[in-house]
């Protein structure tokens, strides 16, 4: 069985990227979690959510 993976371009708004970076810095050293909002191939916003993993420093 062979698998085929197609590449897809992803456009991320600067404000969404800034939100992801801020969430990652705030969560460090734990994994940051969030929801990406937008359309197929486009991220318009990033919303941070709680990392409820048993070991949030290693899992999400």
N, CA and C atoms as a LAMMPS dump frame, in Angstrom:
ITEM: TIMESTEP
0
ITEM: NUMBER OF ATOMS
180
ITEM: BOX BOUNDS ff ff ff
-5.0000000000000000e+02 5.0000000000000000e+02
-5.0000000000000000e+02 5.0000000000000000e+02
-5.0000000000000000e+02 5.0000000000000000e+02
ITEM: ATOMS id mol type element x y z
1 1 1 N 0.851 -1.179 0
2 1 2 C 0 0 0
3 1 3 C 0.893 1.238 0
4 2 1 N 0.652 2.124 -0.899
5 2 2 C 1.391 3.381 -0.94
6 2 3 C 0.495 4.501 -0.469
7 3 1 N 1.113 5.465 0.158
8 3 2 C 0.344 6.629 0.589
9 3 3 C 0.788 7.836 -0.215
10 4 1 N -0.122 8.72 -0.417
11 4 2 C 0.139 9.919 -1.202
12 4 3 C -0.245 11.137 -0.352
13 5 1 N 0.686 12.032 -0.216
14 5 2 C 0.431 13.257 0.552
15 5 3 C 0.578 14.438 -0.391
16 6 1 N -0.453 15.228 -0.476
17 6 2 C -0.396 16.427 -1.304
18 6 3 C -0.012 17.62 -0.442
19 7 1 N 0.839 18.474 -0.974
20 7 2 C 1.228 19.693 -0.278
21 7 3 C 0.111 20.72 -0.416
22 8 1 N -0.106 21.479 0.632
23 8 2 C -1.111 22.531 0.605
24 8 3 C -0.486 23.801 1.152
25 9 1 N -0.622 24.877 0.438
26 9 2 C -0.124 26.16 0.919
27 9 3 C -1.001 26.634 2.074
28 10 1 N -0.382 27.265 3.036
29 10 2 C -1.106 27.791 4.189
30 10 3 C -0.705 29.24 4.388
31 11 1 N -1.68 30.115 4.356
32 11 2 C -1.451 31.537 4.581
33 11 3 C -1.917 31.874 5.991
34 12 1 N -1.028 32.501 6.771
35 12 2 C -1.345 32.862 8.16
36 12 3 C -1.251 34.381 8.295
37 13 1 N -2.323 34.984 8.763
38 13 2 C -2.296 36.438 8.979
39 13 3 C -1.257 36.767 10.046
40 14 1 N -0.638 37.942 9.888
41 14 2 C 0.378 38.376 10.853
42 14 3 C -0.175 38.408 12.271
43 15 1 N -1.412 38.842 12.424
44 15 2 C -2.009 38.926 13.767
45 15 3 C -2.197 37.539 14.373
46 16 1 N -2.529 36.548 13.539
47 16 2 C -2.678 35.178 14.031
48 16 3 C -1.325 34.603 14.427
49 17 1 N -0.303 34.862 13.628
50 17 2 C 1.04 34.385 13.953
51 17 3 C 1.538 35.034 15.242
52 18 1 N 1.279 36.313 15.408
53 18 2 C 1.673 36.998 16.638
54 18 3 C 0.959 36.4 17.849
55 19 1 N -0.314 36.045 17.686
56 19 2 C -1.071 35.426 18.776
57 19 3 C -0.503 34.058 19.121
58 20 1 N -0.101 33.277 18.104
59 20 2 C 0.494 31.958 18.353
60 20 3 C 1.824 32.092 19.084
61 21 1 N 2.636 33.042 18.659
62 21 2 C 3.939 33.247 19.314
63 21 3 C 3.755 33.694 20.763
64 22 1 N 2.816 34.597 20.995
65 22 2 C 2.558 35.069 22.359
66 22 3 C 2.066 33.935 23.245
67 23 1 N 1.187 33.095 22.724
68 23 2 C 0.672 31.958 23.492
69 23 3 C 1.794 30.985 23.82
70 24 1 N 2.683 30.742 22.871
71 24 2 C 3.806 29.829 23.099
72 24 3 C 4.75 30.385 24.159
73 25 1 N 5.029 31.672 24.1
74 25 2 C 5.902 32.293 25.104
75 25 3 C 5.254 32.247 26.485
76 26 1 N 3.963 32.483 26.542
77 26 2 C 3.244 32.48 27.817
78 26 3 C 3.184 31.076 28.414
79 27 1 N 3.035 30.058 27.567
80 27 2 C 2.896 28.675 28.031
81 27 3 C 4.235 28.027 28.376
82 28 1 N 5.328 28.542 27.824
83 28 2 C 6.645 27.92 28.012
84 28 3 C 6.935 27.705 29.499
85 29 1 N 7.493 26.587 29.865
86 29 2 C 8.063 25.543 29.019
87 29 3 C 7.056 24.469 28.607
88 30 1 N 5.79 24.67 28.884
89 30 2 C 4.762 23.694 28.498
90 30 3 C 4.387 23.882 27.03
91 31 1 N 3.712 22.877 26.482
92 31 2 C 3.205 22.958 25.12
93 31 3 C 2.053 23.961 25.072
94 32 1 N 2.041 24.799 24.066
95 32 2 C 0.934 25.73 23.865
96 32 3 C -0.154 25.039 23.048
97 33 1 N -1.394 25.346 23.356
98 33 2 C -2.532 24.779 22.613
99 33 3 C -3.422 25.911 22.14
100 34 1 N -4.109 25.677 21.051
101 34 2 C -5.011 26.7 20.558
102 34 3 C -5.862 26.194 19.409
103 35 1 N -6.759 27.042 19
104 35 2 C -7.655 26.756 17.88
105 35 3 C -7.354 27.764 16.784
106 36 1 N -7.177 27.273 15.572
107 36 2 C -6.936 28.15 14.432
108 36 3 C -8.242 28.342 13.682
109 37 1 N -8.563 29.586 13.405
110 37 2 C -9.814 29.929 12.733
111 37 3 C -9.522 30.494 11.347
112 38 1 N -10.339 30.132 10.39
113 38 2 C -10.17 30.665 9.051
114 38 3 C -10.898 29.828 8.027
115 39 1 N -10.333 29.761 6.849
116 39 2 C -10.874 29 5.738
117 39 3 C -9.808 27.996 5.29
118 40 1 N -10.151 27.051 4.436
119 40 2 C -9.142 26.113 3.944
120 40 3 C -7.927 26.852 3.376
121 41 1 N -6.767 26.557 3.915
122 41 2 C -5.536 27.178 3.45
123 41 3 C -5.267 28.56 4.017
124 42 1 N -6.15 29.054 4.896
125 42 2 C -5.993 30.403 5.454
126 42 3 C -6.266 30.382 6.953
127 43 1 N -5.344 30.96 7.718
128 43 2 C -5.551 31.12 9.159
129 43 3 C -5.773 32.606 9.405
130 44 1 N -6.969 32.936 9.881
131 44 2 C -7.317 34.334 10.143
132 44 3 C -7.07 34.726 11.586
133 45 1 N -7.209 33.77 12.505
134 45 2 C -7.049 34.071 13.925
135 45 3 C -6.594 32.822 14.663
136 46 1 N -5.928 33.032 15.778
137 46 2 C -5.5 31.942 16.649
138 46 3 C -6.004 32.247 18.056
139 47 1 N -6.7 31.285 18.637
140 47 2 C -7.282 31.464 19.969
141 47 3 C -6.621 30.469 20.929
142 48 1 N -5.924 30.95 21.961
143 48 2 C -5.305 30.023 22.9
144 48 3 C -6.353 29.29 23.739
145 49 1 N -6.068 28.025 24.039
146 49 2 C -6.918 27.224 24.919
147 49 3 C -6.015 26.523 25.929
148 50 1 N -6.601 26.057 27.008
149 50 2 C -5.831 25.399 28.06
150 50 3 C -5.28 24.066 27.581
151 51 1 N -4.05 23.77 27.984
152 51 2 C -3.453 22.46 27.745
153 51 3 C -3.815 21.605 28.953
154 52 1 N -4.7 20.664 28.749
155 52 2 C -5.203 19.845 29.863
156 52 3 C -4.546 18.463 29.882
157 53 1 N -3.433 18.301 29.181
158 53 2 C -2.721 17.022 29.161
159 53 3 C -2.219 16.687 30.568
160 54 1 N -2.084 15.408 30.841
161 54 2 C -1.549 14.976 32.132
162 54 3 C -0.133 15.494 32.347
163 55 1 N 0.643 15.641 31.268
164 55 2 C 1.997 16.182 31.336
165 55 3 C 2.113 17.304 30.298
166 56 1 N 1.63 18.513 30.633
167 56 2 C 1.582 19.59 29.643
168 56 3 C 2.941 20.081 29.156
169 57 1 N 4.005 19.687 29.843
170 57 2 C 5.336 20.081 29.362
171 57 3 C 5.774 19.214 28.195
172 58 1 N 5.14 18.058 28.017
173 58 2 C 5.557 17.146 26.961
174 58 3 C 4.448 16.786 25.996
175 59 1 N 3.205 17.065 26.342
176 59 2 C 2.075 16.66 25.498
177 59 3 C 1.06 17.801 25.403
178 60 1 N 0.181 17.657 24.457
179 60 2 C -0.91 18.62 24.313
180 60 3 C -2.196 17.9 24.11
